[in-house]
Amino acid sequence: MQPEDIAEFSILEDASATASYGDRGVNGVILITTKKGRKGKKP
């Protein structure tokens, strides 16, 4: 993943990660949102 493709990221720790992801989220979760593509050619 290229850094310029990242729109935002969030870090979930403790109870919020465990509640959403169960045992896999015990140590925390990083959520990455990428930029959305657009129709047409690049300017």
N, C-alpha and C positions, 0 to 999 in steps of 0.2 A: 504494500500500500504506500503510495506516495503522500508525503505530508501535505501537499497542495490540494489533495482530494478530500481532506478532512474538513467538514463544516463545523463540527463540535464534538466534544467527548465529555462523558460523565463517569464518575467513579462512585460505585455503590459499595458501602462497607457495612459490616455487622448485620443487624436484623433486617434491613431493607433488602440486601442481597440474598440472604437466606430465605426470606419470605417469598421472593420472586423466583429464585433459582434452586431452592432446596439445598441438598448436600453439596452440589457443585459450586454454590455461591458462598460457602462458609468463609473463605479467605478474601472475599471481595470480588467485584465484577467491574470490568471497564466496558462501557458502552460507547461505540464510535458511530457517529452519523456522518455519512459521506455527502458531498455535494451532489445535487441532482443534475442529470444531463438535460440538454435543451435540443429541440428540433432545429434542423438546419445546419449550415456551415458556420465554422468559427469566423468571427469578423477579422 
